[in-house]
């Protein structure tokens, strides 16, 4: 998925500003710990329209930037908002922003839940099955971020623990890891990088929450 030049600048700008319309939603709704009422949910769903107006009318950015805010909550199957458009009727930058927005929401704390670790968020995104997100955008996202995003903490089959430092595009289940705790439970003091493509007998058992690991 190749985007370059001014289109890339527009994509980055629009994605950074995509939720600016949230400033029009009351803080008590955004910070609510309980399930939103139908009326409150409707107020939240106005933010793409407000974002579009702010970006185009107040900030004076071009349409190609503003439309990202307008369409980033639209869904591949047509069940998004505010207009319920679908598939390629949604501009490509907005389809990209939709995936990034969903992932960012999962890995950050919300008033009603804890943040997810990168692997859990990626698993949730990839379980979409073509309902919400453009399959080609999902494929590109996976190739870029990896099933185990950089920074993920992993436990191996020999009980060692490592941190992902790089992903293998051709082998997403075999990232490069920095060893944190060896197989005997001893903290590693030096920097030791393991390429799981080379260590055939070593494999990932699970991703673990870094908040449970004392580094």
ZALUM-108461 format. One line per 3 residues: number of its first residue (from 1); their letters; for each residue x, y negated, z of N, C-alpha, C, O. Coordinates in nm, 3 decimals. Example, Ala and Ser with C-alpha at 12.3 -4.5 7.8 and 13.67 -1.06 7.14 Angstrom:
1	as	1.319:0.569:0.780:1.230:0.450:0.780:1.320:0.330:0.780:1.424:0.332:0.846 | 1.285:0.225:0.708:1.367:0.106:0.714:1.290:-0.003:0.787:1.341:-0.114:0.804
END
This chain:
1	xxx	0.086:0.118:0.000:0.000:0.000:0.000:0.089:-0.124:0.000:0.146:-0.161:0.103 | 0.101:-0.186:-0.117:0.196:-0.296:-0.133:0.125:-0.430:-0.138:0.041:-0.454:-0.225 | 0.159:-0.517:-0.045:0.108:-0.654:-0.043:0.229:-0.743:-0.020:0.306:-0.721:0.074
4	xxx	0.246:-0.842:-0.103:0.366:-0.925:-0.090:0.334:-1.071:-0.119:0.222:-1.106:-0.156 | 0.434:-1.155:-0.101:0.422:-1.296:-0.133:0.316:-1.367:-0.052:0.300:-1.342:0.067 | 0.243:-1.456:-0.119:0.144:-1.538:-0.048:0.028:-1.454:0.004:-0.035:-1.491:0.103
7	xxx	0.000:-1.341:-0.060:-0.108:-1.254:-0.012:-0.072:-1.192:0.124:-0.158:-1.173:0.210 | 0.054:-1.160:0.141:0.099:-1.106:0.269:0.090:-1.214:0.378:0.050:-1.185:0.490 | 0.127:-1.336:0.343:0.116:-1.447:0.438:-0.030:-1.469:0.478:-0.060:-1.492:0.595
10	xxx	-0.119:-1.463:0.380:-0.262:-1.478:0.409:-0.313:-1.366:0.498:-0.392:-1.389:0.589 | -0.267:-1.243:0.471:-0.307:-1.129:0.553:-0.263:-1.147:0.697:-0.342:-1.128:0.790 | -0.138:-1.185:0.717:-0.085:-1.204:0.852:-0.159:-1.317:0.923:-0.197:-1.303:1.040
13	xxx	-0.180:-1.428:0.853:-0.248:-1.542:0.914:-0.391:-1.507:0.952:-0.436:-1.535:1.063 | -0.463:-1.445:0.859:-0.601:-1.409:0.885:-0.616:-1.307:0.997:-0.710:-1.313:1.076 | -0.521:-1.213:1.003:-0.526:-1.111:1.108:-0.497:-1.172:1.245:-0.560:-1.135:1.344
16	xxx	-0.403:-1.264:1.250:-0.374:-1.332:1.376:-0.493:-1.414:1.426:-0.513:-1.429:1.546 | -0.570:-1.468:1.332:-0.682:-1.556:1.368:-0.817:-1.485:1.367:-0.920:-1.549:1.389 | -0.819:-1.355:1.341:-0.946:-1.288:1.312:-1.049:-1.298:1.424:-1.169:-1.297:1.397
19	xxx	-1.005:-1.306:1.548:-1.098:-1.311:1.662:-1.116:-1.451:1.719:-1.166:-1.466:1.831 | -1.075:-1.552:1.646:-1.084:-1.688:1.700:-1.228:-1.729:1.730:-1.252:-1.815:1.815 | -1.323:-1.667:1.662:-1.464:-1.697:1.687:-1.510:-1.657:1.826:-1.617:-1.700:1.870
22	xxx	-1.431:-1.575:1.895:-1.467:-1.533:2.031:-1.471:-1.651:2.128:-1.531:-1.641:2.235 | -1.408:-1.763:2.092:-1.411:-1.879:2.181:-1.553:-1.935:2.193:-1.581:-2.014:2.284 | -1.641:-1.896:2.102:-1.780:-1.941:2.107:-1.869:-1.848:2.189:-1.986:-1.878:2.214
25	xxx	-1.814:-1.735:2.231:-1.890:-1.639:2.311:-1.867:-1.670:2.459:-1.752:-1.684:2.500 | -1.973:-1.679:2.540:-1.956:-1.711:2.682:-1.858:-1.617:2.752:-1.860:-1.496:2.729 | -1.773:-1.674:2.838:-1.672:-1.595:2.908:-1.733:-1.487:2.996:-1.676:-1.379:3.012
28	xxx	-1.850:-1.516:3.053:-1.911:-1.417:3.141:-1.951:-1.291:3.064:-1.960:-1.183:3.122 | -1.975:-1.306:2.935:-2.004:-1.188:2.852:-1.875:-1.114:2.821:-1.870:-0.991:2.832 | -1.772:-1.187:2.782:-1.645:-1.124:2.747:-1.580:-1.053:2.865:-1.510:-0.953:2.848
31	xxx	-1.604:-1.105:2.986:-1.541:-1.048:3.105:-1.632:-0.955:3.183:-1.598:-0.912:3.293 | -1.746:-0.923:3.127:-1.842:-0.839:3.198:-1.791:-0.696:3.211:-1.740:-0.638:3.115 | -1.805:-0.639:3.331:-1.758:-0.503:3.357:-1.859:-0.396:3.320:-1.826:-0.278:3.311
34	xxx	-1.983:-0.438:3.300:-2.089:-0.342:3.273:-2.126:-0.343:3.125:-2.079:-0.427:3.048 | -2.211:-0.250:3.088:-2.259:-0.243:2.950:-2.335:-0.370:2.914:-2.416:-0.419:2.993 | -2.309:-0.422:2.795:-2.376:-0.544:2.751:-2.522:-0.517:2.717:-2.556:-0.409:2.668
37	xxx	-2.606:-0.615:2.743:-2.745:-0.605:2.701:-2.753:-0.626:2.551:-2.655:-0.668:2.488 | -2.867:-0.598:2.493:-2.885:-0.616:2.348:-2.863:-0.762:2.310:-2.804:-0.791:2.206 | -2.911:-0.853:2.393:-2.895:-0.996:2.365:-2.748:-1.037:2.373:-2.700:-1.115:2.290
40	xxx	-2.677:-0.986:2.474:-2.536:-1.018:2.489:-2.454:-0.961:2.373:-2.362:-1.026:2.323 | -2.488:-0.840:2.333:-2.418:-0.777:2.221:-2.438:-0.858:2.093:-2.347:-0.872:2.012 | -2.558:-0.911:2.077:-2.586:-0.993:1.959:-2.501:-1.120:1.960:-2.457:-1.167:1.855
43	xxx	-2.480:-1.176:2.079:-2.394:-1.295:2.089:-2.250:-1.262:2.050:-2.185:-1.341:1.981 | -2.201:-1.148:2.094:-2.066:-1.106:2.058:-2.055:-1.089:1.906:-1.953:-1.123:1.846 | -2.160:-1.038:1.846:-2.157:-1.010:1.703:-2.166:-1.135:1.616:-2.164:-1.127:1.493
46	xxx	-2.177:-1.251:1.680:-2.172:-1.376:1.603:-2.029:-1.423:1.580:-2.007:-1.515:1.502 | -1.932:-1.360:1.647:-1.796:-1.415:1.642:-1.732:-1.413:1.504:-1.651:-1.501:1.475 | -1.762:-1.316:1.415:-1.703:-1.326:1.281:-1.751:-1.449:1.204:-1.674:-1.511:1.130
49	xxx	-1.878:-1.484:1.221:-1.932:-1.603:1.153:-1.869:-1.730:1.208:-1.830:-1.819:1.132 | -1.859:-1.738:1.340:-1.794:-1.854:1.400:-1.647:-1.861:1.357:-1.595:-1.969:1.328 | -1.581:-1.746:1.355:-1.441:-1.744:1.315:-1.422:-1.794:1.173:-1.330:-1.871:1.145
52	xxx	-1.510:-1.750:1.084:-1.502:-1.794:0.944:-1.516:-1.946:0.934:-1.441:-2.011:0.861 | -1.611:-2.001:1.008:-1.634:-2.146:1.003:-1.517:-2.223:1.061:-1.476:-2.325:1.006 | -1.463:-2.175:1.172:-1.350:-2.244:1.234:-1.229:-2.244:1.142:-1.164:-2.347:1.123
55	xxx	-1.199:-2.127:1.085:-1.079:-2.114:1.001:-1.093:-2.195:0.872:-0.998:-2.260:0.828 | -1.211:-2.190:0.811:-1.229:-2.258:0.682:-1.260:-2.407:0.697:-1.209:-2.488:0.620 | -1.344:-2.443:0.794:-1.389:-2.582:0.805:-1.301:-2.667:0.896:-1.270:-2.781:0.863
58	xxx	-1.260:-2.610:1.009:-1.183:-2.689:1.106:-1.032:-2.678:1.082:-0.961:-2.778:1.084 | -0.986:-2.557:1.059:-0.842:-2.537:1.038:-0.801:-2.555:0.892:-0.682:-2.567:0.861 | -0.900:-2.557:0.804:-0.877:-2.585:0.661:-0.791:-2.481:0.590:-0.717:-2.513:0.497
61	xxx	-0.800:-2.355:0.636:-0.731:-2.248:0.565:-0.814:-2.206:0.444:-0.936:-2.226:0.443 | -0.751:-2.147:0.343:-0.825:-2.105:0.223:-0.921:-1.990:0.251:-0.912:-1.923:0.354 | -1.012:-1.969:0.159:-1.114:-1.865:0.170:-1.052:-1.727:0.193:-1.106:-1.648:0.271
64	xxx	-0.941:-1.698:0.128:-0.879:-1.566:0.141:-0.832:-1.537:0.283:-0.818:-1.421:0.321 | -0.809:-1.641:0.361:-0.773:-1.623:0.503:-0.900:-1.613:0.588:-0.911:-1.524:0.672 | -0.994:-1.703:0.565:-1.116:-1.708:0.646:-1.200:-1.582:0.632:-1.264:-1.539:0.728
67	xxx	-1.200:-1.522:0.513:-1.284:-1.405:0.490:-1.239:-1.285:0.573:-1.318:-1.194:0.598 | -1.115:-1.284:0.616:-1.067:-1.175:0.702:-1.141:-1.178:0.835:-1.183:-1.074:0.886 | -1.156:-1.297:0.891:-1.233:-1.311:1.016:-1.379:-1.274:0.994:-1.441:-1.211:1.079
70	xxx	-1.433:-1.313:0.880:-1.574:-1.287:0.851:-1.603:-1.138:0.837:-1.708:-1.091:0.880 | -1.509:-1.063:0.779:-1.538:-0.924:0.743:-1.468:-0.818:0.830:-1.486:-0.699:0.805 | -1.390:-0.858:0.929:-1.310:-0.757:1.000:-1.392:-0.661:1.084:-1.341:-0.558:1.128
73	xxx	-1.521:-0.693:1.108:-1.608:-0.600:1.180:-1.701:-0.523:1.087:-1.787:-0.447:1.133 | -1.686:-0.542:0.957:-1.759:-0.460:0.861:-1.697:-0.320:0.861:-1.580:-0.304:0.894 | -1.776:-0.221:0.824:-1.728:-0.083:0.830:-1.742:-0.013:0.695:-1.832:-0.044:0.616
76	xxx	-1.654:0.082:0.671:-1.646:0.153:0.544:-1.780:0.215:0.505:-1.814:0.220:0.387 | -1.856:0.262:0.605:-1.984:0.328:0.577:-2.102:0.230:0.575:-2.217:0.272:0.558 | -2.075:0.101:0.591:-2.181:0.001:0.585:-2.250:-0.027:0.717:-2.347:-0.103:0.720
79	xxx	-2.202:0.032:0.826:-2.267:0.013:0.955:-2.201:-0.093:1.042:-2.216:-0.093:1.164 | -2.127:-0.184:0.979:-2.065:-0.291:1.054:-2.150:-0.417:1.054:-2.269:-0.414:1.022 | -2.087:-0.528:1.090:-2.157:-0.656:1.093:-2.059:-0.766:1.054:-1.938:-0.744:1.062
82	xxx	-2.104:-0.885:1.013:-2.242:-0.937:1.022:-2.331:-0.904:0.902:-2.453:-0.922:0.911 | -2.276:-0.856:0.791:-2.357:-0.840:0.670:-2.387:-0.696:0.633:-2.472:-0.671:0.548 | -2.319:-0.601:0.694:-2.345:-0.461:0.664:-2.296:-0.419:0.526:-2.352:-0.327:0.466
85	xxx	-2.192:-0.486:0.475:-2.136:-0.445:0.346:-2.047:-0.323:0.366:-2.013:-0.289:0.479 | -2.009:-0.257:0.256:-1.939:-0.130:0.270:-1.827:-0.114:0.168:-1.820:-0.186:0.068 | -1.741:-0.018:0.196:-1.632:0.025:0.109:-1.559:-0.093:0.047:-1.518:-0.185:0.119
88	xxx	-1.541:-0.094:-0.085:-1.458:-0.195:-0.147:-1.527:-0.330:-0.163:-1.469:-0.424:-0.216 | -1.652:-0.341:-0.116:-1.714:-0.473:-0.106:-1.648:-0.554:0.006:-1.655:-0.676:0.008 | -1.583:-0.483:0.097:-1.503:-0.547:0.202:-1.365:-0.573:0.143:-1.304:-0.481:0.087
91	xxx	-1.316:-0.694:0.154:-1.185:-0.724:0.096:-1.076:-0.643:0.166:-1.087:-0.613:0.285 | -0.973:-0.607:0.092:-0.867:-0.522:0.146:-0.803:-0.580:0.273:-0.785:-0.505:0.369 | -0.769:-0.709:0.278:-0.710:-0.762:0.402:-0.799:-0.742:0.524:-0.749:-0.718:0.634
94	xxx	-0.930:-0.752:0.506:-1.022:-0.731:0.618:-1.027:-0.584:0.658:-1.043:-0.552:0.775 | -1.013:-0.494:0.560:-1.008:-0.351:0.591:-0.883:-0.317:0.671:-0.886:-0.233:0.761 | -0.774:-0.384:0.638:-0.649:-0.364:0.713:-0.664:-0.422:0.854:-0.625:-0.358:0.952
97	xxx	-0.720:-0.542:0.863:-0.739:-0.606:0.993:-0.831:-0.524:1.083:-0.813:-0.523:1.205 | -0.929:-0.457:1.024:-1.023:-0.376:1.102:-0.951:-0.264:1.176:-0.979:-0.237:1.293 | -0.858:-0.197:1.107:-0.782:-0.089:1.170:-0.690:-0.145:1.278:-0.683:-0.090:1.389
100	xxx	-0.619:-0.253:1.247:-0.529:-0.314:1.345:-0.606:-0.362:1.467:-0.560:-0.347:1.580 | -0.724:-0.420:1.444:-0.807:-0.471:1.554:-0.853:-0.358:1.645:-0.850:-0.371:1.767 | -0.895:-0.247:1.585:-0.942:-0.133:1.664:-0.829:-0.074:1.748:-0.848:-0.042:1.865
103	xxx	-0.712:-0.060:1.687:-0.597:-0.004:1.759:-0.554:-0.097:1.873:-0.528:-0.052:1.984 | -0.548:-0.226:1.843:-0.508:-0.324:1.945:-0.605:-0.323:2.062:-0.564:-0.334:2.178 | -0.735:-0.311:2.033:-0.835:-0.308:2.139:-0.816:-0.187:2.230:-0.835:-0.196:2.351
106	xxx	-0.779:-0.073:2.170:-0.764:0.049:2.248:-0.643:0.046:2.341:-0.649:0.098:2.453 | -0.533:-0.014:2.296:-0.410:-0.009:2.376:-0.400:-0.124:2.476:-0.302:-0.133:2.550 | -0.500:-0.211:2.479:-0.501:-0.321:2.575:-0.613:-0.304:2.677:-0.716:-0.243:2.649
109	xxx	-0.591:-0.359:2.794:-0.688:-0.348:2.903:-0.813:-0.428:2.868:-0.806:-0.537:2.813 | -0.927:-0.371:2.901:-1.055:-0.440:2.889:-1.121:-0.442:3.027:-1.089:-0.358:3.111 | -1.211:-0.537:3.052:-1.274:-0.544:3.185:-1.342:-0.414:3.227:-1.353:-0.386:3.347
112	xxx	-1.387:-0.336:3.130:-1.464:-0.215:3.159:-1.383:-0.086:3.149:-1.437:0.022:3.172 | -1.252:-0.095:3.115:-1.171:0.028:3.107:-1.022:-0.004:3.108:-0.980:-0.117:3.084 | -0.943:0.100:3.136:-0.798:0.088:3.129:-0.753:0.096:2.983:-0.828:0.140:2.896
115	xxx	-0.632:0.054:2.960:-0.576:0.066:2.826:-0.542:0.212:2.797:-0.515:0.290:2.889 | -0.545:0.249:2.669:-0.506:0.383:2.628:-0.359:0.384:2.588:-0.305:0.281:2.546 | -0.294:0.499:2.601:-0.158:0.511:2.549:-0.166:0.516:2.397:-0.270:0.548:2.340
118	xxx	-0.054:0.485:2.332:-0.052:0.476:2.186:-0.102:0.602:2.117:-0.178:0.593:2.020 | -0.060:0.719:2.165:-0.102:0.845:2.103:-0.254:0.862:2.110:-0.316:0.901:2.011 | -0.313:0.833:2.226:-0.458:0.848:2.241:-0.533:0.752:2.150:-0.636:0.787:2.092
121	xxx	-0.481:0.629:2.139:-0.543:0.532:2.050:-0.533:0.577:1.904:-0.630:0.569:1.829 | -0.415:0.626:1.866:-0.397:0.674:1.729:-0.488:0.793:1.701:-0.545:0.804:1.593 | -0.500:0.882:1.798:-0.588:0.998:1.783:-0.732:0.953:1.761:-0.804:1.010:1.678
124	xxx	-0.774:0.852:1.836:-0.910:0.800:1.819:-0.931:0.738:1.683:-1.036:0.758:1.620 | -0.832:0.662:1.636:-0.841:0.600:1.503:-0.849:0.706:1.394:-0.930:0.695:1.302 | -0.765:0.809:1.404:-0.758:0.911:1.299:-0.878:1.005:1.300:-0.901:1.076:1.202
127	xxx	-0.954:1.007:1.408:-1.073:1.093:1.414:-1.194:1.029:1.347:-1.305:1.081:1.353 | -1.171:0.916:1.284:-1.279:0.838:1.223:-1.353:0.912:1.112:-1.473:0.895:1.094 | -1.280:0.996:1.037:-1.340:1.076:0.928:-1.408:0.991:0.820:-1.512:1.030:0.767
130	xxx	-1.349:0.877:0.789:-1.400:0.796:0.680:-1.527:0.720:0.709:-1.592:0.671:0.616 | -1.566:0.710:0.836:-1.689:0.639:0.870:-1.666:0.488:0.879:-1.735:0.410:0.814 | -1.571:0.450:0.960:-1.550:0.308:0.987:-1.441:0.244:0.902:-1.450:0.127:0.867
133	xxx	-1.339:0.322:0.869:-1.220:0.263:0.809:-1.189:0.322:0.671:-1.218:0.438:0.643 | -1.129:0.239:0.588:-1.083:0.280:0.456:-0.980:0.393:0.473:-0.878:0.372:0.538 | -1.003:0.511:0.416:-0.909:0.623:0.432:-0.768:0.591:0.386:-0.671:0.639:0.445
136	xxx	-0.754:0.512:0.281:-0.621:0.477:0.232:-0.549:0.383:0.328:-0.427:0.391:0.344 | -0.624:0.295:0.392:-0.564:0.208:0.494:-0.521:0.290:0.614:-0.414:0.267:0.671 | -0.604:0.387:0.654:-0.567:0.475:0.765:-0.439:0.552:0.734:-0.353:0.567:0.821
139	xxx	-0.428:0.600:0.611:-0.308:0.674:0.571:-0.184:0.586:0.582:-0.081:0.629:0.634 | -0.195:0.463:0.533:-0.082:0.370:0.539:-0.049:0.334:0.684:0.068:0.319:0.720 | -0.152:0.321:0.766:-0.132:0.289:0.908:-0.058:0.402:0.979:0.033:0.378:1.058
142	xxx	-0.098:0.525:0.950:-0.032:0.641:1.009:0.115:0.647:0.968:0.202:0.672:1.051 | 0.142:0.622:0.841:0.280:0.626:0.792:0.364:0.517:0.856:0.484:0.534:0.877 | 0.302:0.404:0.886:0.374:0.291:0.944:0.396:0.306:1.094:0.507:0.283:1.143
145	xxx	0.292:0.345:1.166:0.297:0.348:1.313:0.334:0.485:1.366:0.402:0.495:1.469 | 0.290:0.590:1.298:0.318:0.726:1.343:0.213:0.778:1.440:0.145:0.700:1.506 | 0.201:0.910:1.447:0.108:0.971:1.543:0.151:0.938:1.685:0.068:0.915:1.773
148	xxx	0.283:0.937:1.706:0.339:0.897:1.835:0.409:0.763:1.814:0.526:0.761:1.777 | 0.340:0.651:1.838:0.399:0.520:1.811:0.528:0.498:1.890:0.547:0.556:1.998 | 0.616:0.416:1.836:0.741:0.383:1.905:0.709:0.333:2.046:0.621:0.249:2.065
151	xxx	0.781:0.387:2.143:0.756:0.354:2.283:0.677:0.461:2.356:0.671:0.461:2.479 | 0.615:0.554:2.280:0.540:0.663:2.343:0.632:0.749:2.429:0.747:0.775:2.392 | 0.581:0.794:2.543:0.656:0.883:2.631:0.604:1.025:2.610:0.484:1.050:2.620
154	xxx	0.697:1.117:2.581:0.659:1.253:2.545:0.724:1.356:2.636:0.839:1.341:2.678 | 0.649:1.460:2.667:0.705:1.574:2.739:0.729:1.686:2.639:0.643:1.716:2.556 | 0.847:1.746:2.646:0.885:1.851:2.552:0.861:1.989:2.613:0.831:2.001:2.732
157	xxx	0.873:2.093:2.531:0.846:2.229:2.577:0.948:2.280:2.678:0.923:2.381:2.744 | 1.063:2.213:2.691:1.162:2.253:2.792:1.152:2.166:2.917:1.242:2.167:3.002 | 1.041:2.090:2.929:1.011:2.002:3.043:1.087:1.871:3.044:1.069:1.790:3.135
160	xxx	1.172:1.847:2.944:1.239:1.717:2.936:1.139:1.610:2.892:1.034:1.641:2.836 | 1.174:1.485:2.919:1.087:1.372:2.886:1.167:1.271:2.805:1.281:1.240:2.838 | 1.105:1.220:2.699:1.175:1.123:2.615:1.082:1.014:2.566:0.960:1.026:2.571
163	xxx	1.143:0.906:2.517:1.069:0.794:2.461:1.091:0.788:2.310:1.205:0.798:2.264 | 0.985:0.772:2.234:0.997:0.763:2.088:1.067:0.633:2.050:1.027:0.525:2.093 | 1.172:0.645:1.968:1.245:0.527:1.923:1.233:0.508:1.772:1.261:0.399:1.721
166	xxx	1.192:0.612:1.700:1.174:0.601:1.555:1.087:0.717:1.508:1.090:0.826:1.566 | 1.011:0.692:1.402:0.926:0.797:1.346:0.979:0.844:1.212:1.047:0.770:1.141 | 0.946:0.967:1.178:0.983:1.025:1.050:0.858:1.020:0.960:0.760:1.089:0.987
169	xxx	0.863:0.940:0.856:0.746:0.924:0.769:0.701:1.057:0.711:0.581:1.082:0.700 | 0.795:1.142:0.675:0.761:1.270:0.614:0.726:1.377:0.717:0.672:1.483:0.681 | 0.756:1.350:0.844:0.729:1.449:0.949:0.682:1.377:1.075:0.759:1.363:1.170
172	xxx	0.557:1.332:1.077:0.508:1.249:1.188:0.507:1.319:1.324:0.500:1.252:1.427 | 0.514:1.452:1.324:0.516:1.524:1.452:0.658:1.548:1.504:0.676:1.611:1.608 | 0.759:1.495:1.432:0.899:1.517:1.470:0.973:1.383:1.478:1.066:1.360:1.400
175	xxx	0.935:1.296:1.570:1.003:1.166:1.581:1.141:1.178:1.643:1.179:1.284:1.693 | 1.215:1.069:1.640:1.340:1.059:1.716:1.306:1.008:1.856:1.229:0.913:1.871 | 1.363:1.072:1.957:1.334:1.030:2.093:1.462:0.999:2.170:1.568:1.058:2.144
178	xxx	1.451:0.908:2.264:1.559:0.881:2.358:1.529:0.961:2.484:1.423:0.944:2.544 | 1.621:1.045:2.524:1.600:1.131:2.640:1.603:1.048:2.768:1.697:0.973:2.793 | 1.497:1.062:2.850:1.488:0.990:2.977:1.516:1.082:3.096:1.587:1.047:3.190
181	xxx	1.457:1.203:3.089:1.474:1.303:3.195:1.507:1.436:3.127:1.437:1.477:3.035 | 1.613:1.502:3.173:1.653:1.626:3.105:1.568:1.745:3.151:1.478:1.729:3.234 | 1.597:1.862:3.098:1.516:1.981:3.125:1.522:2.026:3.270:1.440:2.108:3.313
184	xxx	1.619:1.973:3.345:1.632:2.009:3.487:1.568:1.904:3.578:1.577:1.913:3.701 | 1.505:1.805:3.517:1.440:1.700:3.595:1.533:1.590:3.640:1.498:1.510:3.726 | 1.653:1.584:3.581:1.753:1.483:3.618:1.743:1.364:3.523:1.740:1.380:3.401
187	xxx	1.737:1.244:3.580:1.731:1.123:3.499:1.859:1.107:3.417:1.969:1.123:3.470 | 1.844:1.076:3.290:1.959:1.059:3.201:2.006:0.914:3.211:1.927:0.822:3.191 | 2.133:0.894:3.241:2.186:0.759:3.260:2.238:0.697:3.130:2.226:0.576:3.111
190	xxx	2.294:0.778:3.042:2.342:0.726:2.914:2.231:0.725:2.810:2.119:0.769:2.838 | 2.262:0.676:2.693:2.164:0.673:2.585:2.185:0.794:2.495:2.284:0.802:2.422 | 2.093:0.888:2.501:2.102:1.010:2.420:1.980:1.018:2.328:1.867:1.028:2.375
193	xxx	2.004:1.015:2.198:1.896:1.019:2.099:1.887:1.160:2.042:1.987:1.220:2.004 | 1.765:1.212:2.037:1.742:1.346:1.983:1.655:1.335:1.859:1.547:1.275:1.862 | 1.702:1.393:1.750:1.625:1.400:1.625:1.551:1.534:1.625:1.612:1.639:1.611
196	xxx	1.420:1.529:1.641:1.343:1.653:1.651:1.339:1.731:1.520:1.305:1.849:1.520 | 1.374:1.667:1.410:1.385:1.741:1.284:1.503:1.838:1.288:1.501:1.942:1.223 | 1.604:1.801:1.365:1.723:1.886:1.375:1.710:1.989:1.487:1.766:2.098:1.479
199	xxx	1.636:1.953:1.592:1.619:2.044:1.707:1.495:2.130:1.685:1.388:2.100:1.736 | 1.511:2.237:1.608:1.398:2.318:1.564:1.324:2.386:1.679:1.203:2.411:1.669 | 1.395:2.417:1.788:1.332:2.489:1.899:1.267:2.396:2.000:1.203:2.441:2.095
202	xxx	1.284:2.266:1.980:1.228:2.168:2.071:1.103:2.107:2.008:1.108:2.059:1.895 | 0.993:2.109:2.081:0.871:2.049:2.027:0.792:1.978:2.136:0.813:2.000:2.256 | 0.701:1.894:2.092:0.624:1.809:2.184:0.510:1.889:2.246:0.434:1.956:2.176
205	xxx	0.499:1.881:2.377:0.388:1.944:2.449:0.273:1.846:2.464:0.157:1.880:2.440 | 0.306:1.723:2.504:0.201:1.623:2.522:0.262:1.484:2.532:0.380:1.467:2.563 | 0.177:1.385:2.506:0.213:1.245:2.532:0.165:1.213:2.673:0.056:1.254:2.713
208	xxx	0.244:1.138:2.747:0.206:1.106:2.885:0.203:0.955:2.906:0.270:0.879:2.835 | 0.126:0.914:3.003:0.111:0.772:3.034:0.241:0.720:3.093:0.286:0.772:3.195 | 0.303:0.618:3.033:0.429:0.566:3.087:0.415:0.511:3.228:0.514:0.498:3.300
211	xxx	0.292:0.479:3.268:0.271:0.428:3.404:0.294:0.536:3.509:0.306:0.507:3.628 | 0.300:0.662:3.464:0.323:0.773:3.558:0.470:0.812:3.564:0.508:0.901:3.640 | 0.554:0.746:3.482:0.696:0.779:3.477:0.775:0.666:3.540:0.766:0.552:3.496
214	xx	0.851:0.696:3.641:0.937:0.596:3.705:1.071:0.594:3.635:1.151:0.687:3.646 | 1.095:0.484:3.561:1.221:0.476:3.486:1.326:0.406:3.570:1.440:0.389:3.525
END
